Amino acid sequence: HDVAEAHAGEAFEDDMKMVVCAFTAMSWPATNDPPGFVSAALNALPILGKKVLAKRYLTKERHLHEQLVHELIQLFRALLEYVKLFHKSGLRWNPGGAELIVTSTQDRSTWCLTSSSWE
C-alpha cells in the first residue's frame, strides 16, 4: 500500500512539469518583454507534451493526457495573442482611469477608487 502511494504521483509527474512550466507564463506582468516571456514558456510546451504522450496509457487515459496537452497549448497561445495585442511593451494601466487611494488602520485596510466625475 505504501509503495503504491509513493509511486502514485509518478504517473502524472510529466503532466505536472508541463503545467508548472506553462503557468510560469502567468507572471508576464512582472516582465519587461511580456510577449517574449509568454512565448518562451509556450515554446517549451510541445516538447514537454511529447514527453507526456510518450508514456503508455490505457486508451481512456491517453485521451485525457492528449486533451490536457492540446488544451494547455491552446490556452497559452491565446494568452500570447492577448499579451501581444494589449500589453506588447508591458502592463499598462488606464491613465484616464480612477485614482486608487489606500488608507490603513491597525485593524483593516480600505481601498477606494476615486474620480472627479463621481463628486
Biopython code that builds the backbone (N, CA, C, O; Angstrom):
import numpy as np
from Bio.PDB.StructureBuilder import StructureBuilder

atoms = [
    (1, "HIS", "N", (0.837, -1.204, 0.000)),
    (1, "HIS", "CA", (0.000, 0.000, 0.000)),
    (1, "HIS", "C", (0.874, 1.258, 0.000)),
    (1, "HIS", "O", (0.631, 2.172, -0.788)),
    (2, "ASP", "N", (1.868, 1.317, 0.856)),
    (2, "ASP", "CA", (2.736, 2.497, 0.913)),
    (2, "ASP", "C", (3.531, 2.684, -0.376)),
    (2, "ASP", "O", (3.763, 3.814, -0.805)),
    (3, "VAL", "N", (3.949, 1.578, -0.994)),
    (3, "VAL", "CA", (4.694, 1.653, -2.244)),
    (3, "VAL", "C", (3.808, 2.218, -3.344)),
    (3, "VAL", "O", (4.260, 3.032, -4.149)),
    (4, "ALA", "N", (2.546, 1.791, -3.384)),
    (4, "ALA", "CA", (1.609, 2.294, -4.393)),
    (4, "ALA", "C", (1.380, 3.786, -4.207)),
    (4, "ALA", "O", (1.341, 4.529, -5.188)),
    (5, "GLU", "N", (1.230, 4.232, -2.979)),
    (5, "GLU", "CA", (1.028, 5.664, -2.709)),
    (5, "GLU", "C", (2.265, 6.467, -3.073)),
    (5, "GLU", "O", (2.157, 7.571, -3.609)),
    (6, "ALA", "N", (3.440, 5.918, -2.784)),
    (6, "ALA", "CA", (4.685, 6.622, -3.075)),
    (6, "ALA", "C", (4.880, 6.823, -4.570)),
    (6, "ALA", "O", (5.481, 7.817, -4.979)),
    (7, "HIS", "N", (4.390, 5.908, -5.390)),
    (7, "HIS", "CA", (4.562, 5.995, -6.839)),
    (7, "HIS", "C", (3.323, 6.522, -7.564)),
    (7, "HIS", "O", (3.322, 6.626, -8.791)),
    (8, "ALA", "N", (2.286, 6.851, -6.825)),
    (8, "ALA", "CA", (1.037, 7.308, -7.452)),
    (8, "ALA", "C", (1.242, 8.592, -8.251)),
    (8, "ALA", "O", (0.653, 8.755, -9.319)),
    (9, "GLY", "N", (2.065, 9.496, -7.747)),
    (9, "GLY", "CA", (2.303, 10.759, -8.434)),
    (9, "GLY", "C", (3.178, 10.629, -9.659)),
    (9, "GLY", "O", (3.174, 11.519, -10.509)),
    (10, "GLU", "N", (3.932, 9.544, -9.777)),
    (10, "GLU", "CA", (4.832, 9.369, -10.909)),
    (10, "GLU", "C", (4.088, 9.315, -12.238)),
    (10, "GLU", "O", (4.615, 9.754, -13.261)),
    (11, "ALA", "N", (2.882, 8.787, -12.234)),
    (11, "ALA", "CA", (2.105, 8.697, -13.472)),
    (11, "ALA", "C", (1.803, 10.084, -14.041)),
    (11, "ALA", "O", (1.618, 10.233, -15.249)),
    (12, "PHE", "N", (1.755, 11.081, -13.187)),
    (12, "PHE", "CA", (1.419, 12.441, -13.618)),
    (12, "PHE", "C", (2.588, 13.410, -13.468)),
    (12, "PHE", "O", (2.409, 14.623, -13.577)),
    (13, "GLU", "N", (3.773, 12.881, -13.222)),
    (13, "GLU", "CA", (4.934, 13.740, -12.996)),
    (13, "GLU", "C", (5.218, 14.640, -14.199)),
    (13, "GLU", "O", (5.419, 15.843, -14.034)),
    (14, "ASP", "N", (5.235, 14.077, -15.398)),
    (14, "ASP", "CA", (5.500, 14.886, -16.595)),
    (14, "ASP", "C", (4.349, 15.851, -16.884)),
    (14, "ASP", "O", (4.570, 16.960, -17.371)),
    (15, "ASP", "N", (3.135, 15.429, -16.587)),
    (15, "ASP", "CA", (1.981, 16.319, -16.748)),
    (15, "ASP", "C", (2.148, 17.538, -15.842)),
    (15, "ASP", "O", (1.920, 18.675, -16.253)),
    (16, "MET", "N", (2.547, 17.274, -14.612)),
    (16, "MET", "CA", (2.706, 18.368, -13.644)),
    (16, "MET", "C", (3.836, 19.307, -14.068)),
    (16, "MET", "O", (3.713, 20.525, -13.937)),
    (17, "LYS", "N", (4.925, 18.751, -14.569)),
    (17, "LYS", "CA", (6.030, 19.592, -15.038)),
    (17, "LYS", "C", (5.565, 20.496, -16.177)),
    (17, "LYS", "O", (5.940, 21.667, -16.243)),
    (18, "MET", "N", (4.754, 19.948, -17.063)),
    (18, "MET", "CA", (4.240, 20.728, -18.184)),
    (18, "MET", "C", (3.333, 21.862, -17.678)),
    (18, "MET", "O", (3.435, 22.995, -18.148)),
    (19, "VAL", "N", (2.469, 21.561, -16.743)),
    (19, "VAL", "CA", (1.554, 22.569, -16.200)),
    (19, "VAL", "C", (2.330, 23.661, -15.466)),
    (19, "VAL", "O", (2.044, 24.847, -15.631)),
    (20, "VAL", "N", (3.304, 23.265, -14.661)),
    (20, "VAL", "CA", (4.108, 24.247, -13.927)),
    (20, "VAL", "C", (4.863, 25.147, -14.902)),
    (20, "VAL", "O", (4.902, 26.365, -14.723)),
    (21, "CYS", "N", (5.459, 24.554, -15.925)),
    (21, "CYS", "CA", (6.170, 25.350, -16.930)),
    (21, "CYS", "C", (5.221, 26.342, -17.590)),
    (21, "CYS", "O", (5.558, 27.514, -17.755)),
    (22, "ALA", "N", (4.047, 25.876, -17.964)),
    (22, "ALA", "CA", (3.075, 26.747, -18.620)),
    (22, "ALA", "C", (2.659, 27.895, -17.715)),
    (22, "ALA", "O", (2.573, 29.041, -18.157)),
    (23, "PHE", "N", (2.408, 27.596, -16.476)),
    (23, "PHE", "CA", (1.886, 28.633, -15.584)),
    (23, "PHE", "C", (2.943, 29.609, -15.101)),
    (23, "PHE", "O", (2.603, 30.605, -14.464)),
    (24, "THR", "N", (4.218, 29.356, -15.385)),
    (24, "THR", "CA", (5.208, 30.398, -15.118)),
    (24, "THR", "C", (4.936, 31.597, -16.028)),
    (24, "THR", "O", (5.282, 32.730, -15.694)),
    (25, "ALA", "N", (4.314, 31.338, -17.178)),
    (25, "ALA", "CA", (3.977, 32.420, -18.106)),
    (25, "ALA", "C", (2.975, 33.396, -17.494)),
    (25, "ALA", "O", (2.844, 34.525, -17.967)),
    (26, "MET", "N", (2.281, 32.979, -16.464)),
    (26, "MET", "CA", (1.292, 33.861, -15.833)),
    (26, "MET", "C", (1.939, 35.029, -15.092)),
    (26, "MET", "O", (1.243, 35.951, -14.667)),
    (27, "SER", "N", (3.251, 35.000, -14.934)),
    (27, "SER", "CA", (3.929, 36.131, -14.291)),
    (27, "SER", "C", (4.381, 37.170, -15.322)),
    (27, "SER", "O", (5.231, 38.011, -15.027)),
    (28, "TRP", "N", (3.819, 37.112, -16.516)),
    (28, "TRP", "CA", (4.176, 38.051, -17.574)),
    (28, "TRP", "C", (4.038, 39.517, -17.180)),
    (28, "TRP", "O", (4.808, 40.331, -17.687)),
    (29, "PRO", "N", (3.098, 39.913, -16.300)),
    (29, "PRO", "CA", (3.011, 41.344, -15.964)),
    (29, "PRO", "C", (4.260, 41.882, -15.275)),
    (29, "PRO", "O", (4.482, 43.093, -15.266)),
    (30, "ALA", "N", (5.067, 41.016, -14.705)),
    (30, "ALA", "CA", (6.253, 41.452, -13.974)),
    (30, "ALA", "C", (7.500, 41.479, -14.861)),
    (30, "ALA", "O", (8.609, 41.627, -14.347)),
    (31, "THR", "N", (7.344, 41.340, -16.176)),
    (31, "THR", "CA", (8.498, 41.303, -17.071)),
    (31, "THR", "C", (8.540, 42.533, -17.965)),
    (31, "THR", "O", (7.543, 43.238, -18.122)),
    (32, "ASN", "N", (9.704, 42.779, -18.548)),
    (32, "ASN", "CA", (9.859, 43.903, -19.477)),
    (32, "ASN", "C", (9.444, 43.536, -20.896)),
    (32, "ASN", "O", (9.176, 44.412, -21.718)),
    (33, "ASP", "N", (9.393, 42.236, -21.181)),
    (33, "ASP", "CA", (9.029, 41.756, -22.511)),
    (33, "ASP", "C", (7.957, 40.675, -22.382)),
    (33, "ASP", "O", (8.253, 39.491, -22.543)),
    (34, "PRO", "N", (6.719, 41.070, -22.094)),
    (34, "PRO", "CA", (5.667, 40.080, -21.897)),
    (34, "PRO", "C", (5.489, 39.093, -23.054)),
    (34, "PRO", "O", (5.392, 37.892, -22.800)),
    (35, "PRO", "N", (5.442, 39.547, -24.321)),
    (35, "PRO", "CA", (5.273, 38.562, -25.393)),
    (35, "PRO", "C", (6.428, 37.548, -25.456)),
    (35, "PRO", "O", (6.205, 36.357, -25.676)),
    (36, "GLY", "N", (7.631, 38.021, -25.266)),
    (36, "GLY", "CA", (8.787, 37.124, -25.286)),
    (36, "GLY", "C", (8.763, 36.132, -24.147)),
    (36, "GLY", "O", (9.136, 34.971, -24.316)),
    (37, "PHE", "N", (8.324, 36.587, -22.990)),
    (37, "PHE", "CA", (8.261, 35.730, -21.804)),
    (37, "PHE", "C", (7.217, 34.629, -21.980)),
    (37, "PHE", "O", (7.483, 33.459, -21.708)),
    (38, "VAL", "N", (6.030, 35.017, -22.438)),
    (38, "VAL", "CA", (4.962, 34.032, -22.662)),
    (38, "VAL", "C", (5.366, 33.082, -23.790)),
    (38, "VAL", "O", (5.114, 31.879, -23.716)),
    (39, "SER", "N", (5.984, 33.622, -24.820)),
    (39, "SER", "CA", (6.411, 32.810, -25.951)),
    (39, "SER", "C", (7.432, 31.752, -25.533)),
    (39, "SER", "O", (7.380, 30.622, -26.018)),
    (40, "ALA", "N", (8.350, 32.100, -24.650)),
    (40, "ALA", "CA", (9.354, 31.140, -24.182)),
    (40, "ALA", "C", (8.689, 29.963, -23.466)),
    (40, "ALA", "O", (9.059, 28.809, -23.681)),
    (41, "ALA", "N", (7.722, 30.259, -22.629)),
    (41, "ALA", "CA", (7.002, 29.180, -21.931)),
    (41, "ALA", "C", (6.194, 28.357, -22.927)),
    (41, "ALA", "O", (6.155, 27.130, -22.837)),
    (42, "LEU", "N", (5.556, 29.025, -23.866)),
    (42, "LEU", "CA", (4.753, 28.327, -24.878)),
    (42, "LEU", "C", (5.625, 27.416, -25.744)),
    (42, "LEU", "O", (5.201, 26.318, -26.106)),
    (43, "ASN", "N", (6.827, 27.857, -26.075)),
    (43, "ASN", "CA", (7.727, 27.052, -26.903)),
    (43, "ASN", "C", (8.147, 25.757, -26.221)),
    (43, "ASN", "O", (8.470, 24.782, -26.899)),
    (44, "ALA", "N", (8.150, 25.733, -24.901)),
    (44, "ALA", "CA", (8.536, 24.524, -24.174)),
    (44, "ALA", "C", (7.402, 23.502, -24.100)),
    (44, "ALA", "O", (7.652, 22.316, -23.889)),
    (45, "LEU", "N", (6.171, 23.951, -24.272)),
    (45, "LEU", "CA", (5.026, 23.050, -24.095)),
    (45, "LEU", "C", (4.981, 21.873, -25.068)),
    (45, "LEU", "O", (4.708, 20.757, -24.627)),
    (46, "PRO", "N", (5.232, 22.055, -26.353)),
    (46, "PRO", "CA", (5.205, 20.882, -27.233)),
    (46, "PRO", "C", (6.257, 19.829, -26.853)),
    (46, "PRO", "O", (6.008, 18.628, -26.958)),
    (47, "ILE", "N", (7.414, 20.286, -26.417)),
    (47, "ILE", "CA", (8.469, 19.355, -26.002)),
    (47, "ILE", "C", (8.021, 18.577, -24.778)),
    (47, "ILE", "O", (8.157, 17.355, -24.729)),
    (48, "LEU", "N", (7.486, 19.283, -23.788)),
    (48, "LEU", "CA", (7.002, 18.619, -22.578)),
    (48, "LEU", "C", (5.786, 17.757, -22.902)),
    (48, "LEU", "O", (5.612, 16.686, -22.320)),
    (49, "GLY", "N", (4.948, 18.214, -23.822)),
    (49, "GLY", "CA", (3.781, 17.439, -24.225)),
    (49, "GLY", "C", (4.168, 16.121, -24.876)),
    (49, "GLY", "O", (3.522, 15.101, -24.640)),
    (50, "LYS", "N", (5.213, 16.131, -25.692)),
    (50, "LYS", "CA", (5.690, 14.885, -26.306)),
    (50, "LYS", "C", (6.172, 13.906, -25.240)),
    (50, "LYS", "O", (5.985, 12.695, -25.357)),
    (51, "LYS", "N", (6.791, 14.450, -24.210)),
    (51, "LYS", "CA", (7.260, 13.594, -23.111)),
    (51, "LYS", "C", (6.071, 12.965, -22.383)),
    (51, "LYS", "O", (6.113, 11.795, -22.004)),
    (52, "VAL", "N", (5.023, 13.745, -22.195)),
    (52, "VAL", "CA", (3.810, 13.230, -21.552)),
    (52, "VAL", "C", (3.210, 12.121, -22.412)),
    (52, "VAL", "O", (2.854, 11.058, -21.903)),
    (53, "LEU", "N", (3.100, 12.370, -23.707)),
    (53, "LEU", "CA", (2.435, 11.424, -24.603)),
    (53, "LEU", "C", (3.303, 10.226, -24.982)),
    (53, "LEU", "O", (2.812, 9.273, -25.587)),
    (54, "ALA", "N", (4.584, 10.265, -24.632)),
    (54, "ALA", "CA", (5.466, 9.137, -24.926)),
    (54, "ALA", "C", (5.203, 7.955, -24.001)),
    (54, "ALA", "O", (5.610, 6.829, -24.289)),
    (55, "LYS", "N", (4.522, 8.216, -22.893)),
    (55, "LYS", "CA", (4.220, 7.139, -21.948)),
    (55, "LYS", "C", (3.096, 6.266, -22.479)),
    (55, "LYS", "O", (2.277, 6.699, -23.289)),
    (56, "ARG", "N", (3.076, 5.057, -22.016)),
    (56, "ARG", "CA", (1.996, 4.134, -22.403)),
    (56, "ARG", "C", (0.819, 4.313, -21.450)),
    (56, "ARG", "O", (0.965, 4.237, -20.230)),
    (57, "TYR", "N", (-0.322, 4.547, -22.024)),
    (57, "TYR", "CA", (-1.545, 4.737, -21.256)),
    (57, "TYR", "C", (-2.621, 3.807, -21.792)),
    (57, "TYR", "O", (-2.546, 3.318, -22.919)),
    (58, "LEU", "N", (-3.622, 3.578, -20.954)),
    (58, "LEU", "CA", (-4.831, 2.929, -21.454)),
    (58, "LEU", "C", (-5.502, 3.917, -22.401)),
    (58, "LEU", "O", (-5.228, 5.115, -22.336)),
    (59, "THR", "N", (-6.365, 3.440, -23.267)),
    (59, "THR", "CA", (-6.987, 4.290, -24.279)),
    (59, "THR", "C", (-7.676, 5.506, -23.667)),
    (59, "THR", "O", (-7.494, 6.626, -24.145)),
    (60, "LYS", "N", (-8.468, 5.293, -22.611)),
    (60, "LYS", "CA", (-9.188, 6.407, -21.977)),
    (60, "LYS", "C", (-8.205, 7.384, -21.346)),
    (60, "LYS", "O", (-8.367, 8.598, -21.469)),
    (61, "GLU", "N", (-7.187, 6.858, -20.671)),
    (61, "GLU", "CA", (-6.195, 7.739, -20.043)),
    (61, "GLU", "C", (-5.424, 8.526, -21.095)),
    (61, "GLU", "O", (-5.154, 9.713, -20.913)),
    (62, "ARG", "N", (-5.076, 7.877, -22.173)),
    (62, "ARG", "CA", (-4.324, 8.545, -23.240)),
    (62, "ARG", "C", (-5.116, 9.733, -23.779)),
    (62, "ARG", "O", (-4.554, 10.802, -24.020)),
    (63, "HIS", "N", (-6.412, 9.544, -23.966)),
    (63, "HIS", "CA", (-7.257, 10.636, -24.446)),
    (63, "HIS", "C", (-7.206, 11.833, -23.484)),
    (63, "HIS", "O", (-7.138, 12.979, -23.930)),
    (64, "LEU", "N", (-7.239, 11.580, -22.200)),
    (64, "LEU", "CA", (-7.191, 12.670, -21.209)),
    (64, "LEU", "C", (-5.852, 13.402, -21.258)),
    (64, "LEU", "O", (-5.811, 14.629, -21.173)),
    (65, "HIS", "N", (-4.775, 12.664, -21.393)),
    (65, "HIS", "CA", (-3.452, 13.292, -21.470)),
    (65, "HIS", "C", (-3.309, 14.088, -22.771)),
    (65, "HIS", "O", (-2.753, 15.187, -22.769)),
    (66, "GLU", "N", (-3.801, 13.543, -23.865)),
    (66, "GLU", "CA", (-3.770, 14.273, -25.138)),
    (66, "GLU", "C", (-4.579, 15.552, -25.044)),
    (66, "GLU", "O", (-4.171, 16.600, -25.545)),
    (67, "GLN", "N", (-5.720, 15.455, -24.403)),
    (67, "GLN", "CA", (-6.581, 16.628, -24.247)),
    (67, "GLN", "C", (-5.894, 17.685, -23.385)),
    (67, "GLN", "O", (-5.964, 18.874, -23.695)),
    (68, "LEU", "N", (-5.237, 17.268, -22.316)),
    (68, "LEU", "CA", (-4.510, 18.209, -21.457)),
    (68, "LEU", "C", (-3.438, 18.938, -22.258)),
    (68, "LEU", "O", (-3.345, 20.164, -22.201)),
    (69, "VAL", "N", (-2.642, 18.201, -22.992)),
    (69, "VAL", "CA", (-1.563, 18.799, -23.781)),
    (69, "VAL", "C", (-2.141, 19.787, -24.794)),
    (69, "VAL", "O", (-1.672, 20.921, -24.892)),
    (70, "HIS", "N", (-3.143, 19.368, -25.534)),
    (70, "HIS", "CA", (-3.753, 20.218, -26.572)),
    (70, "HIS", "C", (-4.364, 21.489, -25.969)),
    (70, "HIS", "O", (-4.113, 22.592, -26.456)),
    (71, "GLU", "N", (-5.156, 21.333, -24.924)),
    (71, "GLU", "CA", (-5.856, 22.487, -24.341)),
    (71, "GLU", "C", (-4.893, 23.465, -23.674)),
    (71, "GLU", "O", (-5.101, 24.677, -23.726)),
    (72, "LEU", "N", (-3.845, 22.943, -23.051)),
    (72, "LEU", "CA", (-2.870, 23.823, -22.411)),
    (72, "LEU", "C", (-2.130, 24.654, -23.460)),
    (72, "LEU", "O", (-1.910, 25.851, -23.274)),
    (73, "ILE", "N", (-1.757, 24.019, -24.544)),
    (73, "ILE", "CA", (-1.091, 24.758, -25.623)),
    (73, "ILE", "C", (-2.032, 25.807, -26.200)),
    (73, "ILE", "O", (-1.605, 26.934, -26.451)),
    (74, "GLN", "N", (-3.291, 25.471, -26.415)),
    (74, "GLN", "CA", (-4.273, 26.432, -26.952)),
    (74, "GLN", "C", (-4.478, 27.600, -25.985)),
    (74, "GLN", "O", (-4.567, 28.752, -26.411)),
    (75, "LEU", "N", (-4.553, 27.307, -24.702)),
    (75, "LEU", "CA", (-4.743, 28.346, -23.689)),
    (75, "LEU", "C", (-3.601, 29.357, -23.718)),
    (75, "LEU", "O", (-3.829, 30.565, -23.676)),
    (76, "PHE", "N", (-2.388, 28.860, -23.790)),
    (76, "PHE", "CA", (-1.252, 29.776, -23.753)),
    (76, "PHE", "C", (-0.976, 30.428, -25.102)),
    (76, "PHE", "O", (-0.325, 31.472, -25.148)),
    (77, "ARG", "N", (-1.446, 29.851, -26.191)),
    (77, "ARG", "CA", (-1.423, 30.563, -27.475)),
    (77, "ARG", "C", (-2.361, 31.765, -27.400)),
    (77, "ARG", "O", (-2.033, 32.850, -27.879)),
    (78, "ALA", "N", (-3.518, 31.562, -26.802)),
    (78, "ALA", "CA", (-4.479, 32.666, -26.637)),
    (78, "ALA", "C", (-3.904, 33.743, -25.719)),
    (78, "ALA", "O", (-4.079, 34.933, -25.979)),
    (79, "LEU", "N", (-3.223, 33.336, -24.651)),
    (79, "LEU", "CA", (-2.590, 34.307, -23.755)),
    (79, "LEU", "C", (-1.540, 35.110, -24.519)),
    (79, "LEU", "O", (-1.460, 36.329, -24.361)),
    (80, "LEU", "N", (-0.746, 34.450, -25.332)),
    (80, "LEU", "CA", (0.271, 35.150, -26.113)),
    (80, "LEU", "C", (-0.369, 36.171, -27.049)),
    (80, "LEU", "O", (0.116, 37.298, -27.152)),
    (81, "GLU", "N", (-1.430, 35.800, -27.718)),
    (81, "GLU", "CA", (-2.119, 36.740, -28.612)),
    (81, "GLU", "C", (-2.666, 37.932, -27.837)),
    (81, "GLU", "O", (-2.569, 39.071, -28.293)),
    (82, "TYR", "N", (-3.241, 37.670, -26.667)),
    (82, "TYR", "CA", (-3.768, 38.745, -25.821)),
    (82, "TYR", "C", (-2.651, 39.705, -25.411)),
    (82, "TYR", "O", (-2.796, 40.923, -25.517)),
    (83, "VAL", "N", (-1.543, 39.143, -24.944)),
    (83, "VAL", "CA", (-0.422, 39.968, -24.485)),
    (83, "VAL", "C", (0.145, 40.775, -25.649)),
    (83, "VAL", "O", (0.460, 41.953, -25.483)),
    (84, "LYS", "N", (0.279, 40.160, -26.823)),
    (84, "LYS", "CA", (0.782, 40.881, -27.993)),
    (84, "LYS", "C", (-0.148, 42.032, -28.376)),
    (84, "LYS", "O", (0.307, 43.104, -28.775)),
    (85, "LEU", "N", (-1.440, 41.798, -28.251)),
    (85, "LEU", "CA", (-2.417, 42.799, -28.670)),
    (85, "LEU", "C", (-2.543, 43.964, -27.686)),
    (85, "LEU", "O", (-2.618, 45.121, -28.098)),
    (86, "PHE", "N", (-2.568, 43.655, -26.381)),
    (86, "PHE", "CA", (-2.863, 44.697, -25.394)),
    (86, "PHE", "C", (-1.695, 45.119, -24.508)),
    (86, "PHE", "O", (-1.745, 46.198, -23.917)),
    (87, "HIS", "N", (-0.658, 44.315, -24.396)),
    (87, "HIS", "CA", (0.422, 44.624, -23.450)),
    (87, "HIS", "C", (1.798, 44.325, -24.041)),
    (87, "HIS", "O", (2.654, 43.740, -23.378)),
    (88, "LYS", "N", (1.999, 44.729, -25.284)),
    (88, "LYS", "CA", (3.224, 44.398, -26.012)),
    (88, "LYS", "C", (4.493, 44.855, -25.283)),
    (88, "LYS", "O", (5.492, 44.136, -25.268)),
    (89, "SER", "N", (4.454, 46.022, -24.694)),
    (89, "SER", "CA", (5.654, 46.544, -24.029)),
    (89, "SER", "C", (5.526, 46.551, -22.511)),
    (89, "SER", "O", (6.308, 47.213, -21.828)),
    (90, "GLY", "N", (4.576, 45.842, -21.990)),
    (90, "GLY", "CA", (4.408, 45.761, -20.539)),
    (90, "GLY", "C", (2.982, 46.078, -20.135)),
    (90, "GLY", "O", (2.168, 46.520, -20.946)),
    (91, "LEU", "N", (2.705, 45.851, -18.902)),
    (91, "LEU", "CA", (1.370, 46.084, -18.372)),
    (91, "LEU", "C", (1.086, 47.579, -18.341)),
    (91, "LEU", "O", (1.890, 48.359, -17.831)),
    (92, "ARG", "N", (-0.036, 47.966, -18.878)),
    (92, "ARG", "CA", (-0.432, 49.376, -18.928)),
    (92, "ARG", "C", (-1.743, 49.563, -18.184)),
    (92, "ARG", "O", (-2.693, 48.798, -18.353)),
    (93, "TRP", "N", (-1.769, 50.583, -17.370)),
    (93, "TRP", "CA", (-2.991, 50.938, -16.666)),
    (93, "TRP", "C", (-3.650, 52.070, -17.428)),
    (93, "TRP", "O", (-2.983, 52.779, -18.180)),
    (94, "ASN", "N", (-4.920, 52.246, -17.249)),
    (94, "ASN", "CA", (-5.668, 53.303, -17.910)),
    (94, "ASN", "C", (-5.257, 54.647, -17.301)),
    (94, "ASN", "O", (-5.597, 54.928, -16.152)),
    (95, "PRO", "N", (-4.531, 55.480, -18.053)),
    (95, "PRO", "CA", (-4.078, 56.754, -17.480)),
    (95, "PRO", "C", (-5.224, 57.706, -17.170)),
    (95, "PRO", "O", (-5.060, 58.614, -16.355)),
    (96, "GLY", "N", (-6.375, 57.519, -17.798)),
    (96, "GLY", "CA", (-7.516, 58.374, -17.540)),
    (96, "GLY", "C", (-8.474, 57.766, -16.526)),
    (96, "GLY", "O", (-9.558, 58.296, -16.283)),
    (97, "GLY", "N", (-8.063, 56.653, -15.940)),
    (97, "GLY", "CA", (-8.935, 55.954, -15.002)),
    (97, "GLY", "C", (-8.937, 56.596, -13.628)),
    (97, "GLY", "O", (-8.300, 57.624, -13.396)),
    (98, "ALA", "N", (-9.658, 55.974, -12.738)),
    (98, "ALA", "CA", (-9.796, 56.488, -11.382)),
    (98, "ALA", "C", (-8.522, 56.273, -10.581)),
    (98, "ALA", "O", (-7.774, 55.327, -10.824)),
    (99, "GLU", "N", (-8.285, 57.163, -9.621)),
    (99, "GLU", "CA", (-7.128, 57.059, -8.757)),
    (99, "GLU", "C", (-7.448, 56.094, -7.613)),
    (99, "GLU", "O", (-8.551, 56.103, -7.066)),
    (100, "LEU", "N", (-6.468, 55.266, -7.266)),
    (100, "LEU", "CA", (-6.644, 54.333, -6.162)),
    (100, "LEU", "C", (-6.057, 54.942, -4.905)),
    (100, "LEU", "O", (-4.879, 55.297, -4.869)),
    (101, "ILE", "N", (-6.879, 55.062, -3.876)),
    (101, "ILE", "CA", (-6.427, 55.586, -2.598)),
    (101, "ILE", "C", (-6.527, 54.469, -1.575)),
    (101, "ILE", "O", (-7.567, 53.824, -1.435)),
    (102, "VAL", "N", (-5.426, 54.249, -0.859)),
    (102, "VAL", "CA", (-5.416, 53.199, 0.156)),
    (102, "VAL", "C", (-5.176, 53.850, 1.506)),
    (102, "VAL", "O", (-4.183, 54.551, 1.702)),
    (103, "THR", "N", (-6.086, 53.615, 2.428)),
    (103, "THR", "CA", (-5.895, 54.079, 3.800)),
    (103, "THR", "C", (-5.804, 52.848, 4.682)),
    (103, "THR", "O", (-6.472, 51.843, 4.439)),
    (104, "SER", "N", (-4.982, 52.936, 5.695)),
    (104, "SER", "CA", (-4.767, 51.770, 6.534)),
    (104, "SER", "C", (-4.916, 52.145, 7.999)),
    (104, "SER", "O", (-4.449, 53.196, 8.437)),
    (105, "THR", "N", (-5.564, 51.286, 8.735)),
    (105, "THR", "CA", (-5.643, 51.417, 10.179)),
    (105, "THR", "C", (-5.085, 50.128, 10.765)),
    (105, "THR", "O", (-4.727, 49.213, 10.024)),
    (106, "GLN", "N", (-5.010, 50.051, 12.075)),
    (106, "GLN", "CA", (-4.441, 48.859, 12.688)),
    (106, "GLN", "C", (-5.267, 47.614, 12.397)),
    (106, "GLN", "O", (-4.709, 46.526, 12.260)),
    (107, "ASP", "N", (-6.562, 47.750, 12.301)),
    (107, "ASP", "CA", (-7.409, 46.573, 12.147)),
    (107, "ASP", "C", (-7.794, 46.246, 10.713)),
    (107, "ASP", "O", (-8.275, 45.143, 10.452)),
    (108, "ARG", "N", (-7.598, 47.171, 9.772)),
    (108, "ARG", "CA", (-8.001, 46.867, 8.394)),
    (108, "ARG", "C", (-7.434, 47.894, 7.417)),
    (108, "ARG", "O", (-6.967, 48.964, 7.809)),
    (109, "SER", "N", (-7.489, 47.541, 6.151)),
    (109, "SER", "CA", (-7.125, 48.469, 5.074)),
    (109, "SER", "C", (-8.376, 48.748, 4.265)),
    (109, "SER", "O", (-9.216, 47.867, 4.084)),
    (110, "THR", "N", (-8.497, 49.957, 3.785)),
    (110, "THR", "CA", (-9.634, 50.336, 2.967)),
    (110, "THR", "C", (-9.118, 50.767, 1.602)),
    (110, "THR", "O", (-8.219, 51.602, 1.502)),
    (111, "TRP", "N", (-9.688, 50.198, 0.565)),
    (111, "TRP", "CA", (-9.318, 50.532, -0.795)),
    (111, "TRP", "C", (-10.486, 51.302, -1.410)),
    (111, "TRP", "O", (-11.641, 50.893, -1.297)),
    (112, "CYS", "N", (-10.171, 52.408, -2.053)),
    (112, "CYS", "CA", (-11.231, 53.225, -2.616)),
    (112, "CYS", "C", (-10.786, 53.781, -3.961)),
    (112, "CYS", "O", (-9.698, 54.346, -4.075)),
    (113, "LEU", "N", (-11.615, 53.622, -4.966)),
    (113, "LEU", "CA", (-11.359, 54.256, -6.260)),
    (113, "LEU", "C", (-12.053, 55.610, -6.253)),
    (113, "LEU", "O", (-13.232, 55.714, -5.915)),
    (114, "THR", "N", (-11.314, 56.641, -6.629)),
    (114, "THR", "CA", (-11.897, 57.972, -6.650)),
    (114, "THR", "C", (-11.848, 58.523, -8.059)),
    (114, "THR", "O", (-10.984, 58.152, -8.854)),
    (115, "SER", "N", (-12.751, 59.385, -8.355)),
    (115, "SER", "CA", (-12.771, 60.049, -9.651)),
    (115, "SER", "C", (-13.490, 61.372, -9.489)),
    (115, "SER", "O", (-14.472, 61.472, -8.753)),
    (116, "SER", "N", (-12.999, 62.382, -10.177)),
    (116, "SER", "CA", (-13.640, 63.699, -10.083)),
    (116, "SER", "C", (-15.054, 63.647, -10.644)),
    (116, "SER", "O", (-15.896, 64.459, -10.258)),
    (117, "SER", "N", (-15.327, 62.725, -11.531)),
    (117, "SER", "CA", (-16.674, 62.639, -12.107)),
    (117, "SER", "C", (-17.680, 62.062, -11.118)),
    (117, "SER", "O", (-18.886, 62.164, -11.344)),
    (118, "TRP", "N", (-17.216, 61.462, -10.033)),
    (118, "TRP", "CA", (-18.126, 60.903, -9.044)),
    (118, "TRP", "C", (-18.562, 61.944, -8.020)),
    (118, "TRP", "O", (-19.510, 61.722, -7.267)),
    (119, "GLU", "N", (-17.876, 63.067, -7.995)),
    (119, "GLU", "CA", (-18.180, 64.075, -6.962)),
    (119, "GLU", "C", (-19.398, 64.870, -7.299)),
    (119, "GLU", "O", (-19.788, 65.754, -6.537)),
]
sb = StructureBuilder()
sb.init_structure("model")
sb.init_model(0)
sb.init_chain("A")
sb.init_seg("    ")
for serial, (resi, resn, name, xyz) in enumerate(atoms, 1):
    if name == "N":
        sb.init_residue(resn, " ", resi, " ")
    sb.init_atom(name, np.array(xyz, "f"), 0.0, 1.0, " ", f" {name:<3s}", serial, name[0])
structure = sb.get_structure()
